[in-house]
């Protein structure tokens, strides 16, 4: 069992240790077994009124009840890491080959564990607080799985808030805006099947090479607009390509192409998908084509009232904030909670001049942990007392 200290300096030291322990043992989307176990161990020292485990997969929810009836406020952090090799050399670098916490979910989890410690000492005056440690954010499936879990009806949040650290924004500064916050995105996997042939007689086969070569620029050309604030913005990014077998004697008979499609809103994604499918049909006429969609993220939008509550909390805590560079090109599944009827908002919390998210040498700055804790505690007290 983790020893949770009660005084603030010792609590921060314990949270740093927890964060770095999570960093050493990253787990991918849908595999967060040990990460969830560590979180539950910490929560056991905070004495929540109830804990839900196996939530939407390996998710965990800790519930802290107030004395009087009132709304339910949910705060969310993410559990999963990324399939990227870490090249940074912190003492707490990943011990799992090819996996690393390069998006800061270890830090977000530490912040929420810190809030659990605070709530363990002082419950809200009314209502209840739900601390959701969500699985599988990186592939877009986690929020939907939590909402589809029958136990989600037990917590039914009225408000939901989340923060995401953001390199390039001054440490501890924030960015938020009502409305569009994160783009919709999805991965399109394109299989092209022809027929192999001897490399000396390629005319006897059906090579997908010309279609593959044509589709890369054709799909990229579907991008529109450089400014994501433009309602017509959309982006097609080639992420992977494969052609045939690694052999000099075989003209290829199969190919595969991966493209990530991105749009400012969900209706824009519908149009982008139609255009992508038309381009594929045009350039792969003689081939057998298979299509599948992956990592589906709907657009994320901030509720007006929840955004205003966030802004008041920033001001009360002396956190500088603005709405520059929003919405983001990056996608986020937190918007699913808003679509499920919860007044929700996400904010970016600056992590300073460090490597960008998903870069192999990124590492979450521990100095952001107390800032995030303070902000979340202010949100709770502003709504629930």
C-alpha positions in Angstrom: 0.0 0.0 0.0 1.3 3.5 -0.9 1.8 5.8 2.1 -0.1 9.0 1.3 1.4 11.9 3.3 -1.0 14.7 4.3 1.3 17.8 4.4 1.7 19.5 1.0 5.5 19.2 0.4 5.5 15.5 1.3 2.4 15.0 -0.8 4.1 16.6 -3.8 7.1 14.4 -3.3 4.8 11.3 -3.2 3.0 12.4 -6.3 6.3 12.9 -8.2 7.3 9.4 -7.2 4.0 8.0 -8.3 4.2 9.8 -11.6 7.7 8.6 -12.3 6.7 5.0 -11.4 3.9 5.2 -13.9 6.4 6.6 -16.4 8.7 3.6 -16.0 5.9 1.1 -16.7 3.8 2.5 -19.5 0.9 0.5 -20.9 -0.9 1.0 -24.2 -4.6 1.6 -24.8 -6.7 -1.3 -23.6 -3.8 -2.8 -21.7 -3.7 -0.5 -18.6 -3.9 -3.4 -16.0 -0.9 -2.4 -13.8 -1.4 1.3 -14.2 -5.0 0.9 -12.9 -3.7 -1.3 -10.0 -1.3 1.4 -9.0 -4.0 4.0 -9.1 -6.4 1.9 -7.0 -3.5 1.4 -4.5 -3.1 5.1 -4.1 -6.9 5.7 -3.8 -7.0 3.2 -1.0 -5.2 5.7 1.2 -7.6 8.5 0.3 -10.8 6.7 1.5 -13.3 7.6 -1.3 -16.9 6.6 -0.6 -16.7 4.1 -3.5 -14.4 3.0 -6.3 -15.5 1.5 -9.6 -12.8 -0.7 -11.3 -12.8 -2.3 -14.7 -14.7 0.8 -15.9 -15.0 0.7 -19.7 -12.0 -1.6 -19.8 -9.4 -0.9 -17.2 -10.7 2.4 -16.1 -11.1 3.5 -12.5 -13.6 5.9 -10.9 -13.3 7.2 -7.3 -16.4 8.8 -5.9 -16.4 11.4 -3.0 -19.8 12.3 -1.6 -20.7 15.7 -0.1 -23.0 16.0 2.9 -25.9 17.6 1.1 -27.5 16.8 -2.3 -26.1 18.6 -5.3 -24.7 18.2 -8.8 -22.1 15.6 -9.8 -18.8 17.0 -11.0 -16.4 14.6 -12.9 -12.7 15.3 -13.4 -10.9 13.1 -15.9 -7.3 11.9 -16.4 -6.0 9.3 -18.9 -4.1 6.0 -18.1 -2.6 5.0 -21.4 0.8 5.5 -23.0 2.1 5.4 -26.6 3.8 2.8 -28.8 6.9 5.0 -29.3 10.5 4.4 -28.3 11.6 6.9 -25.6 14.9 8.6 -26.5 15.1 10.9 -23.5 17.3 9.9 -20.6 15.5 10.8 -17.4 16.3 8.5 -14.4 12.6 7.4 -14.6 12.7 6.6 -18.4 10.5 3.8 -19.7 11.6 0.2 -18.9 9.2 -1.3 -21.5 10.7 -1.5 -25.0 8.7 0.5 -27.6 6.3 2.0 -25.1 6.4 5.3 -23.3 4.4 8.0 -21.6 5.1 10.7 -24.3 1.8 12.6 -24.0 1.8 13.3 -20.2 -1.0 11.0 -19.1 1.3 9.9 -16.3 1.3 13.5 -15.1 -2.5 13.9 -15.6 -3.0 10.8 -13.5 -0.7 12.1 -10.7 -2.7 15.4 -10.7 -6.0 13.5 -10.2 -4.4 11.3 -7.5 -3.4 14.5 -5.7 -6.9 15.8 -5.9 -8.1 12.5 -4.4 -5.7 13.1 -1.5 -7.2 16.6 -1.0 -10.8 15.3 -1.1 -9.9 12.5 1.3 -9.1 15.3 3.8 -12.0 17.5 2.9 -15.2 16.4 1.1 -17.3 18.8 -0.9 -20.1 20.5 0.9 -22.7 19.1 -1.4 -23.2 16.9 -4.4 -20.4 14.5 -5.3 -17.0 14.4 -7.1 -16.1 11.6 -9.5 -12.5 11.2 -10.4 -12.3 9.2 -13.6 -9.0 7.6 -14.6 -10.0 6.8 -18.2 -8.5 4.0 -20.3 -7.7 4.1 -24.0 -7.7 7.7 -24.9 -4.9 7.5 -27.4 -7.0 5.3 -29.8 -10.2 7.1 -29.3 -12.1 4.2 -27.8 -11.9 4.9 -24.0 -14.5 7.6 -23.4 -17.1 5.8 -25.5 -16.4 2.5 -23.6 -16.9 4.2 -20.3 -20.1 5.8 -21.4 -21.4 2.4 -22.7 -20.5 0.7 -19.4 -23.9 0.3 -17.5 -22.3 1.6 -14.4 -21.9 5.0 -16.0 -25.5 5.6 -15.2 -24.5 5.4 -11.5 -22.3 8.5 -11.8 -24.2 10.5 -14.5 -22.1 13.7 -14.2 -23.7 17.1 -14.6 -20.3 18.7 -15.3 -17.1 17.2 -16.6 -13.7 18.9 -16.8 -10.3 17.8 -18.1 -6.9 19.4 -18.6 -4.1 18.5 -21.0 -0.6 19.7 -20.7 0.7 21.6 -23.7 4.4 22.2 -24.5 5.1 25.6 -26.1 2.7 27.3 -23.8 4.4 29.0 -20.7 4.5 26.7 -17.7 1.2 27.1 -15.7 -0.5 29.3 -18.3 -3.8 28.1 -19.8 -5.7 28.1 -23.0 -9.5 27.6 -23.3 -12.4 28.7 -25.5 -16.1 27.9 -25.8 -17.1 25.8 -28.8 -14.7 23.9 -31.0 -11.7 22.7 -29.0 -10.3 19.6 -30.9 -10.6 18.3 -34.4 -12.4 15.2 -35.5 -10.1 12.5 -36.9 -9.9 8.9 -37.9 -7.5 6.5 -39.6 -8.4 5.0 -42.9 -6.6 1.8 -43.8 -6.6 1.0 -47.5 -5.8 -2.4 -48.8 -5.0 -2.8 -52.5 -5.0 -6.4 -53.9 -3.7 -7.3 -57.4 -1.7 -10.3 -58.6 2.0 -11.1 -58.2 4.2 -11.9 -61.2 7.8 -12.8 -61.9 9.8 -9.7 -62.0 11.0 -10.5 -65.5 7.3 -10.6 -66.7 5.5 -8.0 -64.7 2.8 -7.7 -67.4 1.4 -11.1 -66.4 0.5 -9.8 -63.0 -1.5 -6.8 -61.7 0.7 -4.5 -59.6 -0.8 -2.1 -57.1 2.3 0.1 -57.4 0.9 2.7 -59.8 -2.3 3.1 -57.7 -0.2 3.4 -54.5 2.0 6.0 -56.1 -1.0 8.0 -57.3 -3.0 7.8 -54.1 -0.3 9.3 -51.9 -0.4 12.8 -53.6 -4.2 12.4 -54.4 -5.2 11.9 -50.8 -2.7 14.5 -49.5 -4.3 17.0 -51.9 -7.7 16.6 -50.1 -6.3 18.9 -47.4 -7.8 22.3 -47.3 -6.8 25.5 -45.4 -3.9 26.1 -43.1 -5.9 27.7 -40.3 -7.9 25.2 -38.1 -10.1 28.1 -37.1 -11.5 27.9 -40.6 -14.7 25.9 -40.6 -13.6 24.3 -43.9 -10.3 23.1 -42.5 -9.4 19.5 -43.2 -6.1 17.6 -43.4 -5.1 14.2 -44.9 -1.8 12.9 -43.6 -0.1 9.7 -45.0 1.2 7.7 -42.0 2.2 4.4 -43.5 2.7 2.6 -46.8 3.6 -1.0 -47.8 4.2 -2.6 -51.2 4.7 -6.2 -52.0 7.3 -8.6 -50.6 11.0 -7.6 -49.9 12.2 -9.6 -52.9 13.8 -8.7 -56.2 12.2 -11.5 -58.1 8.6 -10.7 -57.5 6.5 -8.0 -59.0 4.1 -6.9 -56.2 0.6 -8.1 -55.9 -0.5 -6.3 -52.8 -0.2 -2.9 -51.1 -1.4 -1.1 -48.0 -1.7 2.6 -47.3 -2.7 4.4 -44.1 -4.0 7.9 -44.0 -5.2 10.0 -41.1 -8.1 12.2 -41.9 -8.8 15.3 -39.8 -11.5 18.0 -39.9 -12.7 20.9 -37.7 -16.1 19.3 -37.1 -17.9 16.0 -37.7 -19.8 17.1 -40.8 -16.5 18.1 -42.4 -15.3 14.5 -41.7 -18.3 13.1 -43.6 -17.4 15.1 -46.7 -13.7 14.3 -46.4 -14.4 10.5 -46.2 -16.6 10.8 -49.3 -13.8 12.5 -51.2 -11.2 10.1 -50.0 -13.3 7.1 -51.1 -13.8 8.7 -54.5 -10.0 9.2 -55.0 -9.4 5.6 -54.0 -12.0 4.3 -56.5 -10.6 6.5 -59.2 -7.0 5.3 -58.9 -7.5 1.7 -58.0 -10.1 0.7 -60.6 -8.7 -2.7 -61.5 -7.7 -3.7 -58.0 -9.6 -5.3 -55.2 -9.9 -2.6 -52.5 -10.6 -3.1 -48.8 -11.2 -0.1 -46.4 -11.4 0.0 -42.6 -11.6 2.8 -40.2 -9.6 3.1 -36.9 -8.9 5.4 -34.0 -12.2 7.3 -34.5 -12.3 10.6 -32.7 -15.4 12.9 -32.9 -14.8 16.6 -32.7 -14.5 18.0 -29.2 -16.5 21.0 -28.2 -16.5 23.0 -25.0 -19.9 23.9 -23.3 -20.3 27.6 -22.7 -21.2 27.3 -19.0 -18.5 24.8 -18.2 -16.0 27.1 -20.0 -17.0 30.0 -18.0 -16.6 28.0 -14.8 -13.1 27.1 -15.9 -12.2 30.8 -16.6 -13.4 31.8 -13.1 -11.2 29.1 -11.6 -8.2 30.4 -13.6 -8.8 33.9 -12.4 -9.2 32.8 -8.8 -6.0 30.9 -8.9 -4.1 33.6 -10.7 -3.5 31.5 -13.8 -3.0 33.5 -16.9 -5.3 32.3 -19.7 -6.3 33.1 -23.2 -7.9 31.4 -26.3 -4.9 31.6 -28.7 -4.2 28.8 -31.2 -7.6 27.2 -30.6 -9.2 24.9 -31.7 -6.4 22.3 -31.8 -5.6 20.1 -34.8 -5.0 17.3 -32.4 -8.0 15.1 -31.5 -9.3 14.1 -28.0 -12.1 11.7 -27.0 -13.2 13.8 -24.0 -15.8 15.4 -26.2 -17.8 12.2 -26.0 -19.0 13.2 -22.5 -20.5 16.4 -23.8 -22.3 14.5 -26.6 -23.7 12.2 -23.8 -25.4 15.2 -22.2 -22.8 16.4 -19.7 -21.7 20.1 -19.6 -18.1 19.6 -20.3 -14.9 21.6 -21.0 -11.3 20.9 -21.6 -8.4 23.3 -21.1 -4.8 23.3 -22.0 -2.3 23.8 -19.3 1.1 25.0 -20.4 4.1 22.7 -19.8 6.7 25.2 -20.9 9.5 25.0 -23.5 9.9 21.3 -23.6 9.7 18.8 -26.5 6.3 18.5 -28.2 3.7 15.9 -27.3 4.4 12.4 -28.8 8.1 13.4 -29.5 10.4 10.6 -28.3 12.2 12.9 -25.8 9.1 14.4 -24.2 8.7 14.2 -20.4 5.9 15.7 -18.3 7.2 18.5 -16.0 6.5 17.6 -12.4 6.2 21.3 -11.5 2.8 21.2 -13.2 1.3 18.7 -10.7 0.5 21.2 -7.9 -0.9 23.7 -10.5 -3.3 21.1 -11.9 -4.3 20.0 -8.4 -5.1 23.6 -7.3 -7.1 24.2 -10.4 -9.2 21.0 -10.1 -9.8 21.7 -6.4 -11.0 25.2 -7.3 -13.4 23.9 -9.9 -14.9 21.5 -7.3 -15.2 24.2 -4.6 -16.7 26.7 -7.0 -19.5 24.3 -7.9 -19.9 22.2 -4.8 -18.6 24.4 -2.0 
